[in-house]
């Protein structure tokens, strides 16, 4: 990478990381904390509080991506991050589940993922874009892992309201990166040549879109329910990081060589299938066993699969989106947000009416459907497509 490309990649990955860290931090603790809030005894509302962010994002990813094409990436990203900060402050300043839902919805209105990713595509050459996209995907996986380690100690020390205020501070940091660190955008000379319907119905992209839906629906549902099982297994909420930290470190040690080897040998599909299988097996273990050793083993297997897929998928979208990256990334991020919403709402409904095991069996079934779809996946095209 050239210096400008590296600077752009690190800064935009940092924007993703700061924003996603703020969102991920509440996942491991929210369902337990919400029990003490008005309305927190209804699992459906707790799931809605987690999932409404994704619902609002799903409605706005494509429009904001189109606005960024018209008015520029930087102003759209900055306005979206301001909404993220505002929503965090609203959620943090009220000890009421309904106000938390309102704050999370306002946060979701800052749907800048597609604009940020398109910004990265603007600032990188096709020869380096896959690495840049992998940096973004890796930053999301890394912040998710960090959040699992830090969430319980932070909740114990500053409470949930303090965690929302911390989200606001992280959002301000992301705004500063967008304003002062990301290089000036370079206009692309390659025209948009694909119809929306062609991109939406592209078979290779459809697989990835369903994949990111399943990945994040299962993620939200899992962490809506898993903390309850760990507490039942005599691991206090404040000590959950004792399980997460070793699992995170081991999973990254396993993930890195798998991805590097698949890239070197140009055999992406086996690593991709392995990641899906790992997540499905983890869900089945959690559904079937409630002992702490079994849960710890399942968490490790889950993290290995999740981190592989979270790091690989954005890069794969950028490779398959021929002359339509902005549109493809808008659709991709929209389906990701729908997954967040369905995972929260559906997981809450299943937890309320079917118990913990029903959540994990449903997640395993969803991931199995993803596995069947992914089995027909082709290997990557030999050359990265041109930017839009």
Short mmCIF file of the C-alpha atoms (twelve columns), coordinates in Angstrom:
data_MODEL
# 
_entry.id   MODEL 
# 
loop_
_atom_site.group_PDB 
_atom_site.id 
_atom_site.type_symbol 
_atom_site.label_atom_id 
_atom_site.label_alt_id 
_atom_site.label_comp_id 
_atom_site.label_asym_id 
_atom_site.label_seq_id 
_atom_site.Cartn_x 
_atom_site.Cartn_y 
_atom_site.Cartn_z 
_atom_site.pdbx_PDB_model_num 
ATOM 1   C CA . UNK A 1   0.000   0.000   0.000   1 
ATOM 2   C CA . UNK A 2   1.016   3.586   -0.609  1 
ATOM 3   C CA . UNK A 3   1.214   5.862   2.435   1 
ATOM 4   C CA . UNK A 4   -2.054  7.592   1.562   1 
ATOM 5   C CA . UNK A 5   -3.838  4.261   1.131   1 
ATOM 6   C CA . UNK A 6   -2.483  2.949   4.420   1 
ATOM 7   C CA . UNK A 7   -3.514  6.151   6.205   1 
ATOM 8   C CA . UNK A 8   -7.013  5.959   4.716   1 
ATOM 9   C CA . UNK A 9   -7.363  2.258   5.544   1 
ATOM 10  C CA . UNK A 10  -6.246  2.661   9.159   1 
ATOM 11  C CA . UNK A 11  -8.378  5.772   9.729   1 
ATOM 12  C CA . UNK A 12  -11.553 4.288   8.221   1 
ATOM 13  C CA . UNK A 13  -10.995 0.982   10.017  1 
ATOM 14  C CA . UNK A 14  -10.608 3.092   13.164  1 
ATOM 15  C CA . UNK A 15  -13.962 4.780   12.523  1 
ATOM 16  C CA . UNK A 16  -15.585 1.368   12.188  1 
ATOM 17  C CA . UNK A 17  -13.771 0.107   15.289  1 
ATOM 18  C CA . UNK A 18  -14.703 3.032   17.551  1 
ATOM 19  C CA . UNK A 19  -18.333 2.932   16.472  1 
ATOM 20  C CA . UNK A 20  -18.690 -0.840  16.689  1 
ATOM 21  C CA . UNK A 21  -16.846 -1.047  20.026  1 
ATOM 22  C CA . UNK A 22  -19.438 1.273   21.502  1 
ATOM 23  C CA . UNK A 23  -22.241 -0.914  20.163  1 
ATOM 24  C CA . UNK A 24  -20.697 -4.256  21.076  1 
ATOM 25  C CA . UNK A 25  -19.805 -3.247  24.648  1 
ATOM 26  C CA . UNK A 26  -23.401 -3.535  25.862  1 
ATOM 27  C CA . UNK A 27  -24.126 -6.911  24.259  1 
ATOM 28  C CA . UNK A 28  -22.712 -9.180  26.999  1 
ATOM 29  C CA . UNK A 29  -24.362 -7.267  29.873  1 
ATOM 30  C CA . UNK A 30  -27.528 -5.642  28.569  1 
ATOM 31  C CA . UNK A 31  -29.964 -8.525  28.970  1 
ATOM 32  C CA . UNK A 32  -28.984 -8.968  32.632  1 
ATOM 33  C CA . UNK A 33  -28.974 -5.234  33.418  1 
ATOM 34  C CA . UNK A 34  -32.318 -4.669  31.700  1 
ATOM 35  C CA . UNK A 35  -34.075 -6.865  34.278  1 
ATOM 36  C CA . UNK A 36  -33.839 -3.947  36.706  1 
ATOM 37  C CA . UNK A 37  -35.334 -1.386  34.304  1 
ATOM 38  C CA . UNK A 38  -39.060 -0.610  33.904  1 
ATOM 39  C CA . UNK A 39  -40.289 -3.078  31.262  1 
ATOM 40  C CA . UNK A 40  -37.119 -5.164  31.579  1 
ATOM 41  C CA . UNK A 41  -39.043 -8.237  32.685  1 
ATOM 42  C CA . UNK A 42  -40.316 -8.625  29.109  1 
ATOM 43  C CA . UNK A 43  -37.667 -10.412 27.027  1 
ATOM 44  C CA . UNK A 44  -39.363 -9.233  23.834  1 
ATOM 45  C CA . UNK A 45  -38.770 -5.571  24.769  1 
ATOM 46  C CA . UNK A 46  -35.189 -6.313  25.769  1 
ATOM 47  C CA . UNK A 47  -34.645 -7.922  22.384  1 
ATOM 48  C CA . UNK A 48  -36.262 -4.919  20.699  1 
ATOM 49  C CA . UNK A 49  -33.865 -2.581  22.530  1 
ATOM 50  C CA . UNK A 50  -30.944 -4.515  21.096  1 
ATOM 51  C CA . UNK A 51  -32.456 -4.997  17.643  1 
ATOM 52  C CA . UNK A 52  -34.106 -1.628  16.879  1 
ATOM 53  C CA . UNK A 53  -30.703 -0.216  15.996  1 
ATOM 54  C CA . UNK A 54  -30.498 -2.687  13.132  1 
ATOM 55  C CA . UNK A 55  -34.061 -2.009  11.972  1 
ATOM 56  C CA . UNK A 56  -33.460 1.730   11.548  1 
ATOM 57  C CA . UNK A 57  -30.104 1.100   9.894   1 
ATOM 58  C CA . UNK A 58  -31.720 -1.275  7.433   1 
ATOM 59  C CA . UNK A 59  -33.973 1.543   6.246   1 
ATOM 60  C CA . UNK A 60  -31.173 4.082   5.815   1 
ATOM 61  C CA . UNK A 61  -28.004 2.330   4.574   1 
ATOM 62  C CA . UNK A 62  -28.882 2.614   0.887   1 
ATOM 63  C CA . UNK A 63  -30.310 6.199   1.033   1 
ATOM 64  C CA . UNK A 64  -27.290 7.463   2.973   1 
ATOM 65  C CA . UNK A 65  -24.962 5.636   0.614   1 
ATOM 66  C CA . UNK A 66  -26.651 7.393   -2.297  1 
ATOM 67  C CA . UNK A 67  -26.380 10.749  -0.503  1 
ATOM 68  C CA . UNK A 68  -22.683 10.129  -0.014  1 
ATOM 69  C CA . UNK A 69  -22.375 9.614   -3.773  1 
ATOM 70  C CA . UNK A 70  -24.050 12.979  -4.360  1 
ATOM 71  C CA . UNK A 71  -22.669 15.165  -1.553  1 
ATOM 72  C CA . UNK A 72  -19.449 13.374  -0.630  1 
ATOM 73  C CA . UNK A 73  -18.526 10.703  1.907   1 
ATOM 74  C CA . UNK A 74  -17.151 12.961  4.648   1 
ATOM 75  C CA . UNK A 75  -20.255 15.107  5.402   1 
ATOM 76  C CA . UNK A 76  -22.585 12.097  5.376   1 
ATOM 77  C CA . UNK A 77  -20.304 10.124  7.686   1 
ATOM 78  C CA . UNK A 78  -19.900 13.026  10.108  1 
ATOM 79  C CA . UNK A 79  -23.674 13.657  10.314  1 
ATOM 80  C CA . UNK A 80  -24.296 9.936   10.841  1 
ATOM 81  C CA . UNK A 81  -21.747 9.799   13.656  1 
ATOM 82  C CA . UNK A 82  -23.353 12.856  15.288  1 
ATOM 83  C CA . UNK A 83  -26.661 10.952  15.370  1 
ATOM 84  C CA . UNK A 84  -24.820 8.000   16.906  1 
ATOM 85  C CA . UNK A 85  -23.488 10.270  19.661  1 
ATOM 86  C CA . UNK A 86  -26.902 11.867  20.265  1 
ATOM 87  C CA . UNK A 87  -28.608 8.486   20.591  1 
ATOM 88  C CA . UNK A 88  -25.986 7.294   23.070  1 
ATOM 89  C CA . UNK A 89  -26.503 10.370  25.250  1 
ATOM 90  C CA . UNK A 90  -30.298 9.902   25.225  1 
ATOM 91  C CA . UNK A 91  -30.025 6.214   26.152  1 
ATOM 92  C CA . UNK A 92  -27.505 6.960   28.883  1 
ATOM 93  C CA . UNK A 93  -29.520 9.732   30.503  1 
ATOM 94  C CA . UNK A 94  -32.698 7.671   31.141  1 
ATOM 95  C CA . UNK A 95  -33.165 4.609   33.371  1 
ATOM 96  C CA . UNK A 96  -36.129 3.407   31.354  1 
ATOM 97  C CA . UNK A 97  -36.177 0.673   28.731  1 
ATOM 98  C CA . UNK A 98  -38.415 2.637   26.359  1 
ATOM 99  C CA . UNK A 99  -35.985 5.580   26.357  1 
ATOM 100 C CA . UNK A 100 -33.133 3.149   25.733  1 
ATOM 101 C CA . UNK A 101 -35.086 1.905   22.699  1 
ATOM 102 C CA . UNK A 102 -35.494 5.518   21.490  1 
ATOM 103 C CA . UNK A 103 -31.791 6.204   21.945  1 
ATOM 104 C CA . UNK A 104 -30.814 3.026   20.130  1 
ATOM 105 C CA . UNK A 105 -33.146 3.924   17.250  1 
ATOM 106 C CA . UNK A 106 -31.506 7.359   16.902  1 
ATOM 107 C CA . UNK A 107 -28.102 5.681   16.947  1 
ATOM 108 C CA . UNK A 108 -29.283 3.434   14.142  1 
ATOM 109 C CA . UNK A 109 -30.193 6.487   12.056  1 
ATOM 110 C CA . UNK A 110 -26.465 7.119   11.707  1 
ATOM 111 C CA . UNK A 111 -26.213 4.318   9.145   1 
ATOM 112 C CA . UNK A 112 -22.793 5.151   7.726   1 
ATOM 113 C CA . UNK A 113 -21.296 1.690   7.189   1 
ATOM 114 C CA . UNK A 114 -21.919 1.670   3.433   1 
ATOM 115 C CA . UNK A 115 -20.635 5.249   3.069   1 
ATOM 116 C CA . UNK A 116 -17.466 4.466   5.036   1 
ATOM 117 C CA . UNK A 117 -16.796 1.331   3.011   1 
ATOM 118 C CA . UNK A 118 -17.414 3.164   -0.265  1 
ATOM 119 C CA . UNK A 119 -15.067 5.901   0.967   1 
ATOM 120 C CA . UNK A 120 -12.399 3.265   1.457   1 
ATOM 121 C CA . UNK A 121 -12.990 1.981   -2.078  1 
ATOM 122 C CA . UNK A 122 -12.550 5.552   -3.379  1 
ATOM 123 C CA . UNK A 123 -9.155  5.890   -1.710  1 
ATOM 124 C CA . UNK A 124 -7.558  2.551   -2.606  1 
ATOM 125 C CA . UNK A 125 -6.376  0.952   -5.825  1 
ATOM 126 C CA . UNK A 126 -7.901  -2.324  -6.949  1 
ATOM 127 C CA . UNK A 127 -4.625  -4.123  -6.189  1 
ATOM 128 C CA . UNK A 128 -4.792  -3.133  -2.504  1 
ATOM 129 C CA . UNK A 129 -8.531  -2.875  -1.925  1 
ATOM 130 C CA . UNK A 130 -8.990  -6.444  -0.733  1 
ATOM 131 C CA . UNK A 131 -6.384  -5.922  1.980   1 
ATOM 132 C CA . UNK A 132 -8.017  -2.639  2.959   1 
ATOM 133 C CA . UNK A 133 -11.458 -4.250  3.189   1 
ATOM 134 C CA . UNK A 134 -9.973  -7.093  5.236   1 
ATOM 135 C CA . UNK A 135 -8.557  -4.495  7.636   1 
ATOM 136 C CA . UNK A 136 -12.072 -3.130  8.138   1 
ATOM 137 C CA . UNK A 137 -13.526 -6.602  8.657   1 
ATOM 138 C CA . UNK A 138 -10.689 -7.479  11.005  1 
ATOM 139 C CA . UNK A 139 -11.249 -4.286  13.000  1 
ATOM 140 C CA . UNK A 140 -14.898 -5.239  13.542  1 
ATOM 141 C CA . UNK A 141 -13.951 -8.738  14.677  1 
ATOM 142 C CA . UNK A 142 -11.254 -7.337  16.969  1 
ATOM 143 C CA . UNK A 143 -13.539 -4.764  18.585  1 
ATOM 144 C CA . UNK A 144 -16.179 -7.442  19.155  1 
ATOM 145 C CA . UNK A 145 -13.585 -9.552  20.915  1 
ATOM 146 C CA . UNK A 146 -12.332 -6.614  23.008  1 
ATOM 147 C CA . UNK A 147 -15.876 -5.675  23.992  1 
ATOM 148 C CA . UNK A 148 -16.529 -9.139  25.389  1 
ATOM 149 C CA . UNK A 149 -13.484 -8.822  27.623  1 
ATOM 150 C CA . UNK A 150 -14.150 -5.255  28.801  1 
ATOM 151 C CA . UNK A 151 -17.957 -5.271  29.070  1 
ATOM 152 C CA . UNK A 152 -18.378 -6.887  32.480  1 
ATOM 153 C CA . UNK A 153 -15.638 -4.879  34.284  1 
ATOM 154 C CA . UNK A 154 -16.921 -1.644  32.737  1 
ATOM 155 C CA . UNK A 155 -20.500 -2.444  33.716  1 
ATOM 156 C CA . UNK A 156 -19.373 -3.102  37.252  1 
ATOM 157 C CA . UNK A 157 -17.420 0.166   37.468  1 
ATOM 158 C CA . UNK A 158 -19.507 2.724   35.513  1 
ATOM 159 C CA . UNK A 159 -22.881 1.047   34.988  1 
ATOM 160 C CA . UNK A 160 -24.920 0.843   31.799  1 
ATOM 161 C CA . UNK A 161 -25.522 4.596   31.662  1 
ATOM 162 C CA . UNK A 162 -21.775 5.170   31.854  1 
ATOM 163 C CA . UNK A 163 -21.277 2.677   29.018  1 
ATOM 164 C CA . UNK A 164 -23.673 4.659   26.833  1 
ATOM 165 C CA . UNK A 165 -21.764 7.849   27.632  1 
ATOM 166 C CA . UNK A 166 -18.566 6.005   26.724  1 
ATOM 167 C CA . UNK A 167 -20.223 5.183   23.378  1 
ATOM 168 C CA . UNK A 168 -20.723 8.915   22.853  1 
ATOM 169 C CA . UNK A 169 -17.046 9.604   23.571  1 
ATOM 170 C CA . UNK A 170 -15.992 6.886   21.117  1 
ATOM 171 C CA . UNK A 171 -18.353 8.404   18.539  1 
ATOM 172 C CA . UNK A 172 -16.679 11.794  18.985  1 
ATOM 173 C CA . UNK A 173 -13.321 10.109  18.414  1 
ATOM 174 C CA . UNK A 174 -14.647 8.636   15.169  1 
ATOM 175 C CA . UNK A 175 -15.848 12.094  14.067  1 
ATOM 176 C CA . UNK A 176 -12.370 13.525  14.638  1 
ATOM 177 C CA . UNK A 177 -10.876 10.753  12.505  1 
ATOM 178 C CA . UNK A 178 -13.368 11.487  9.712   1 
ATOM 179 C CA . UNK A 179 -12.696 15.228  9.807   1 
ATOM 180 C CA . UNK A 180 -8.945  15.390  10.253  1 
ATOM 181 C CA . UNK A 181 -7.263  12.059  9.497   1 
ATOM 182 C CA . UNK A 182 -8.954  10.473  6.463   1 
ATOM 183 C CA . UNK A 183 -7.326  11.889  3.290   1 
ATOM 184 C CA . UNK A 184 -9.307  13.959  0.825   1 
ATOM 185 C CA . UNK A 185 -11.519 11.786  -1.342  1 
ATOM 186 C CA . UNK A 186 -10.362 11.018  -4.850  1 
ATOM 187 C CA . UNK A 187 -13.058 10.886  -7.504  1 
ATOM 188 C CA . UNK A 188 -13.332 7.690   -9.480  1 
ATOM 189 C CA . UNK A 189 -13.204 7.719   -13.252 1 
ATOM 190 C CA . UNK A 190 -15.088 4.454   -13.595 1 
ATOM 191 C CA . UNK A 191 -18.818 4.959   -14.239 1 
ATOM 192 C CA . UNK A 192 -21.535 2.966   -12.561 1 
ATOM 193 C CA . UNK A 193 -22.509 0.345   -15.114 1 
ATOM 194 C CA . UNK A 194 -24.858 -2.047  -13.319 1 
ATOM 195 C CA . UNK A 195 -28.572 -1.820  -12.580 1 
ATOM 196 C CA . UNK A 196 -29.724 -2.074  -8.971  1 
ATOM 197 C CA . UNK A 197 -31.668 -5.236  -9.790  1 
ATOM 198 C CA . UNK A 198 -28.569 -6.806  -11.342 1 
ATOM 199 C CA . UNK A 199 -26.565 -6.183  -8.180  1 
ATOM 200 C CA . UNK A 200 -29.379 -7.225  -5.862  1 
ATOM 201 C CA . UNK A 201 -29.964 -10.506 -7.722  1 
ATOM 202 C CA . UNK A 202 -26.292 -11.352 -8.280  1 
ATOM 203 C CA . UNK A 203 -25.967 -14.940 -7.035  1 
ATOM 204 C CA . UNK A 204 -22.510 -14.536 -5.518  1 
ATOM 205 C CA . UNK A 205 -23.562 -11.413 -3.637  1 
ATOM 206 C CA . UNK A 206 -26.861 -12.976 -2.533  1 
ATOM 207 C CA . UNK A 207 -24.907 -15.705 -0.745  1 
ATOM 208 C CA . UNK A 208 -22.834 -13.121 1.097   1 
ATOM 209 C CA . UNK A 209 -25.896 -11.023 1.928   1 
ATOM 210 C CA . UNK A 210 -27.698 -13.994 3.422   1 
ATOM 211 C CA . UNK A 211 -24.476 -14.862 5.233   1 
ATOM 212 C CA . UNK A 212 -24.104 -11.486 6.925   1 
ATOM 213 C CA . UNK A 213 -27.807 -11.615 7.873   1 
ATOM 214 C CA . UNK A 214 -27.364 -15.017 9.517   1 
ATOM 215 C CA . UNK A 215 -24.050 -14.052 11.128  1 
ATOM 216 C CA . UNK A 216 -25.424 -11.020 12.947  1 
ATOM 217 C CA . UNK A 217 -28.887 -12.392 13.707  1 
ATOM 218 C CA . UNK A 218 -27.222 -15.316 15.477  1 
ATOM 219 C CA . UNK A 219 -24.745 -12.968 17.184  1 
ATOM 220 C CA . UNK A 220 -27.430 -10.787 18.775  1 
ATOM 221 C CA . UNK A 221 -29.605 -13.766 19.758  1 
ATOM 222 C CA . UNK A 222 -26.597 -15.550 21.262  1 
ATOM 223 C CA . UNK A 223 -25.539 -12.676 23.491  1 
ATOM 224 C CA . UNK A 224 -29.110 -11.943 24.466  1 
ATOM 225 C CA . UNK A 225 -29.198 -15.420 26.011  1 
ATOM 226 C CA . UNK A 226 -25.656 -16.650 26.764  1 
ATOM 227 C CA . UNK A 227 -25.011 -14.340 29.767  1 
ATOM 228 C CA . UNK A 228 -28.053 -15.842 31.510  1 
ATOM 229 C CA . UNK A 229 -26.698 -19.357 31.021  1 
ATOM 230 C CA . UNK A 230 -23.269 -18.383 32.324  1 
ATOM 231 C CA . UNK A 231 -24.816 -16.883 35.463  1 
ATOM 232 C CA . UNK A 232 -26.865 -20.076 35.940  1 
ATOM 233 C CA . UNK A 233 -23.598 -22.034 35.594  1 
ATOM 234 C CA . UNK A 234 -22.273 -20.097 38.630  1 
ATOM 235 C CA . UNK A 235 -20.135 -17.613 36.704  1 
ATOM 236 C CA . UNK A 236 -21.111 -14.110 37.946  1 
ATOM 237 C CA . UNK A 237 -21.628 -11.413 35.332  1 
ATOM 238 C CA . UNK A 238 -18.597 -9.462  36.526  1 
ATOM 239 C CA . UNK A 239 -16.428 -12.550 35.919  1 
ATOM 240 C CA . UNK A 240 -17.607 -13.353 32.384  1 
ATOM 241 C CA . UNK A 241 -14.443 -11.813 30.975  1 
ATOM 242 C CA . UNK A 242 -12.496 -14.671 32.618  1 
ATOM 243 C CA . UNK A 243 -14.131 -16.929 30.031  1 
ATOM 244 C CA . UNK A 244 -14.125 -14.488 27.115  1 
ATOM 245 C CA . UNK A 245 -10.488 -13.363 27.311  1 
ATOM 246 C CA . UNK A 246 -8.828  -16.790 26.825  1 
ATOM 247 C CA . UNK A 247 -11.397 -17.701 24.168  1 
ATOM 248 C CA . UNK A 248 -10.732 -14.457 22.284  1 
ATOM 249 C CA . UNK A 249 -6.950  -14.814 22.377  1 
ATOM 250 C CA . UNK A 250 -7.020  -18.443 21.279  1 
ATOM 251 C CA . UNK A 251 -9.560  -17.730 18.533  1 
ATOM 252 C CA . UNK A 252 -7.399  -14.988 17.023  1 
ATOM 253 C CA . UNK A 253 -4.352  -17.257 17.163  1 
ATOM 254 C CA . UNK A 254 -6.359  -19.865 15.228  1 
ATOM 255 C CA . UNK A 255 -8.030  -17.414 12.822  1 
ATOM 256 C CA . UNK A 256 -4.945  -15.646 11.482  1 
ATOM 257 C CA . UNK A 257 -3.170  -18.667 9.950   1 
ATOM 258 C CA . UNK A 258 -6.430  -19.991 8.490   1 
ATOM 259 C CA . UNK A 259 -7.107  -16.735 6.625   1 
ATOM 260 C CA . UNK A 260 -3.460  -16.279 5.568   1 
ATOM 261 C CA . UNK A 261 -3.249  -19.812 4.221   1 
ATOM 262 C CA . UNK A 262 -6.538  -19.512 2.336   1 
ATOM 263 C CA . UNK A 263 -5.372  -16.261 0.701   1 
ATOM 264 C CA . UNK A 264 -1.958  -17.655 -0.166  1 
ATOM 265 C CA . UNK A 265 -3.403  -20.789 -1.756  1 
ATOM 266 C CA . UNK A 266 -6.321  -18.867 -3.319  1 
ATOM 267 C CA . UNK A 267 -8.696  -21.298 -1.638  1 
ATOM 268 C CA . UNK A 268 -11.150 -19.073 0.219   1 
ATOM 269 C CA . UNK A 269 -14.106 -21.452 0.198   1 
ATOM 270 C CA . UNK A 270 -12.753 -24.126 2.614   1 
ATOM 271 C CA . UNK A 271 -11.977 -21.490 5.268   1 
ATOM 272 C CA . UNK A 272 -15.410 -19.945 4.725   1 
ATOM 273 C CA . UNK A 273 -17.209 -23.284 5.151   1 
ATOM 274 C CA . UNK A 274 -15.090 -24.084 8.207   1 
ATOM 275 C CA . UNK A 275 -16.171 -20.805 9.815   1 
ATOM 276 C CA . UNK A 276 -19.854 -21.550 9.238   1 
ATOM 277 C CA . UNK A 277 -19.520 -25.104 10.582  1 
ATOM 278 C CA . UNK A 278 -17.755 -23.812 13.688  1 
ATOM 279 C CA . UNK A 279 -20.591 -21.431 14.492  1 
ATOM 280 C CA . UNK A 280 -23.255 -24.101 13.959  1 
ATOM 281 C CA . UNK A 281 -21.468 -26.626 16.182  1 
ATOM 282 C CA . UNK A 282 -21.072 -24.006 18.911  1 
ATOM 283 C CA . UNK A 283 -24.806 -23.241 18.910  1 
ATOM 284 C CA . UNK A 284 -25.680 -26.952 19.179  1 
ATOM 285 C CA . UNK A 285 -23.270 -27.450 22.098  1 
ATOM 286 C CA . UNK A 286 -24.792 -24.524 24.006  1 
ATOM 287 C CA . UNK A 287 -28.309 -25.802 23.298  1 
ATOM 288 C CA . UNK A 288 -27.452 -29.291 24.549  1 
ATOM 289 C CA . UNK A 289 -25.197 -28.707 27.568  1 
ATOM 290 C CA . UNK A 290 -25.372 -26.191 30.406  1 
ATOM 291 C CA . UNK A 291 -22.150 -26.922 32.276  1 
ATOM 292 C CA . UNK A 292 -19.460 -24.248 32.418  1 
ATOM 293 C CA . UNK A 293 -16.768 -26.358 30.623  1 
ATOM 294 C CA . UNK A 294 -19.186 -27.095 27.772  1 
ATOM 295 C CA . UNK A 295 -20.184 -23.434 27.476  1 
ATOM 296 C CA . UNK A 296 -16.530 -22.347 27.511  1 
ATOM 297 C CA . UNK A 297 -15.702 -24.816 24.731  1 
ATOM 298 C CA . UNK A 298 -18.656 -23.635 22.666  1 
ATOM 299 C CA . UNK A 299 -17.691 -19.980 23.106  1 
ATOM 300 C CA . UNK A 300 -14.173 -20.695 21.825  1 
ATOM 301 C CA . UNK A 301 -15.483 -22.588 18.778  1 
ATOM 302 C CA . UNK A 302 -17.982 -19.797 18.102  1 
ATOM 303 C CA . UNK A 303 -15.334 -17.073 18.238  1 
ATOM 304 C CA . UNK A 304 -13.079 -18.900 15.797  1 
ATOM 305 C CA . UNK A 305 -15.851 -19.155 13.235  1 
ATOM 306 C CA . UNK A 306 -17.242 -15.658 13.840  1 
ATOM 307 C CA . UNK A 307 -13.872 -13.930 13.546  1 
ATOM 308 C CA . UNK A 308 -13.015 -15.752 10.315  1 
ATOM 309 C CA . UNK A 309 -16.310 -14.774 8.702   1 
ATOM 310 C CA . UNK A 310 -16.400 -11.203 10.037  1 
ATOM 311 C CA . UNK A 311 -12.930 -10.555 8.634   1 
ATOM 312 C CA . UNK A 312 -13.523 -12.211 5.247   1 
ATOM 313 C CA . UNK A 313 -16.988 -11.118 4.157   1 
ATOM 314 C CA . UNK A 314 -16.462 -7.375  3.453   1 
ATOM 315 C CA . UNK A 315 -13.458 -8.237  1.314   1 
ATOM 316 C CA . UNK A 316 -15.465 -10.842 -0.593  1 
ATOM 317 C CA . UNK A 317 -18.229 -8.324  -1.326  1 
ATOM 318 C CA . UNK A 318 -15.685 -5.861  -2.708  1 
ATOM 319 C CA . UNK A 319 -14.294 -8.589  -4.975  1 
ATOM 320 C CA . UNK A 320 -17.605 -9.817  -6.352  1 
ATOM 321 C CA . UNK A 321 -19.235 -6.405  -6.825  1 
ATOM 322 C CA . UNK A 322 -18.259 -5.748  -10.422 1 
ATOM 323 C CA . UNK A 323 -18.519 -1.978  -11.138 1 
ATOM 324 C CA . UNK A 324 -21.161 -1.559  -8.432  1 
ATOM 325 C CA . UNK A 325 -19.385 -1.537  -5.091  1 
ATOM 326 C CA . UNK A 326 -21.371 1.310   -3.560  1 
ATOM 327 C CA . UNK A 327 -24.709 -0.348  -4.298  1 
ATOM 328 C CA . UNK A 328 -23.475 -3.800  -3.321  1 
ATOM 329 C CA . UNK A 329 -22.095 -2.548  -0.004  1 
ATOM 330 C CA . UNK A 330 -25.332 -0.667  0.691   1 
ATOM 331 C CA . UNK A 331 -27.349 -3.860  0.184   1 
ATOM 332 C CA . UNK A 332 -24.832 -5.865  2.220   1 
ATOM 333 C CA . UNK A 333 -24.988 -3.478  5.174   1 
ATOM 334 C CA . UNK A 334 -28.782 -3.335  4.927   1 
ATOM 335 C CA . UNK A 335 -29.086 -7.109  5.250   1 
ATOM 336 C CA . UNK A 336 -26.596 -7.015  8.121   1 
ATOM 337 C CA . UNK A 337 -28.808 -4.499  9.920   1 
ATOM 338 C CA . UNK A 338 -31.924 -6.564  9.263   1 
ATOM 339 C CA . UNK A 339 -30.078 -9.476  10.848  1 
ATOM 340 C CA . UNK A 340 -29.342 -7.392  13.946  1 
ATOM 341 C CA . UNK A 341 -33.017 -6.487  14.259  1 
ATOM 342 C CA . UNK A 342 -34.380 -9.998  13.617  1 
ATOM 343 C CA . UNK A 343 -31.796 -11.497 15.958  1 
ATOM 344 C CA . UNK A 344 -32.763 -9.162  18.774  1 
ATOM 345 C CA . UNK A 345 -36.521 -9.300  18.337  1 
ATOM 346 C CA . UNK A 346 -36.716 -12.974 17.347  1 
ATOM 347 C CA . UNK A 347 -34.247 -14.013 20.032  1 
ATOM 348 C CA . UNK A 348 -36.250 -12.129 22.654  1 
ATOM 349 C CA . UNK A 349 -39.485 -13.766 21.491  1 
ATOM 350 C CA . UNK A 350 -37.977 -17.248 21.531  1 
ATOM 351 C CA . UNK A 351 -36.410 -16.658 24.933  1 
ATOM 352 C CA . UNK A 352 -39.706 -15.452 26.374  1 
ATOM 353 C CA . UNK A 353 -41.871 -18.246 24.986  1 
ATOM 354 C CA . UNK A 354 -39.517 -21.182 24.385  1 
ATOM 355 C CA . UNK A 355 -36.618 -20.796 26.802  1 
ATOM 356 C CA . UNK A 356 -32.880 -20.568 26.237  1 
ATOM 357 C CA . UNK A 357 -32.412 -23.780 24.272  1 
ATOM 358 C CA . UNK A 358 -34.964 -22.733 21.640  1 
ATOM 359 C CA . UNK A 359 -32.850 -19.661 20.837  1 
ATOM 360 C CA . UNK A 360 -29.753 -21.733 20.146  1 
ATOM 361 C CA . UNK A 361 -31.544 -24.417 18.147  1 
ATOM 362 C CA . UNK A 362 -33.096 -21.683 15.986  1 
ATOM 363 C CA . UNK A 363 -29.682 -20.077 15.473  1 
ATOM 364 C CA . UNK A 364 -28.194 -23.454 14.546  1 
ATOM 365 C CA . UNK A 365 -30.974 -23.977 11.981  1 
ATOM 366 C CA . UNK A 366 -30.342 -20.539 10.484  1 
ATOM 367 C CA . UNK A 367 -26.611 -21.182 10.231  1 
ATOM 368 C CA . UNK A 368 -27.289 -24.612 8.704   1 
ATOM 369 C CA . UNK A 369 -29.346 -22.902 5.995   1 
ATOM 370 C CA . UNK A 370 -26.363 -20.599 5.405   1 
ATOM 371 C CA . UNK A 371 -24.096 -23.646 5.137   1 
ATOM 372 C CA . UNK A 372 -26.298 -25.198 2.439   1 
ATOM 373 C CA . UNK A 373 -26.278 -21.933 0.484   1 
ATOM 374 C CA . UNK A 374 -22.514 -21.470 0.880   1 
ATOM 375 C CA . UNK A 375 -21.686 -24.972 -0.390  1 
ATOM 376 C CA . UNK A 376 -22.380 -23.778 -3.950  1 
ATOM 377 C CA . UNK A 377 -20.028 -20.800 -3.532  1 
ATOM 378 C CA . UNK A 378 -17.366 -20.323 -6.212  1 
ATOM 379 C CA . UNK A 379 -13.781 -19.352 -5.548  1 
ATOM 380 C CA . UNK A 380 -12.921 -15.687 -6.023  1 
ATOM 381 C CA . UNK A 381 -12.463 -14.104 -9.449  1 
ATOM 382 C CA . UNK A 382 -8.802  -13.727 -10.395 1 
ATOM 383 C CA . UNK A 383 -8.822  -9.930  -10.397 1 
ATOM 384 C CA . UNK A 384 -10.369 -7.269  -8.205  1 
ATOM 385 C CA . UNK A 385 -13.006 -5.275  -10.046 1 
ATOM 386 C CA . UNK A 386 -12.719 -1.590  -10.754 1 
ATOM 387 C CA . UNK A 387 -13.968 1.030   -8.298  1 
ATOM 388 C CA . UNK A 388 -17.235 2.875   -8.666  1 
# 
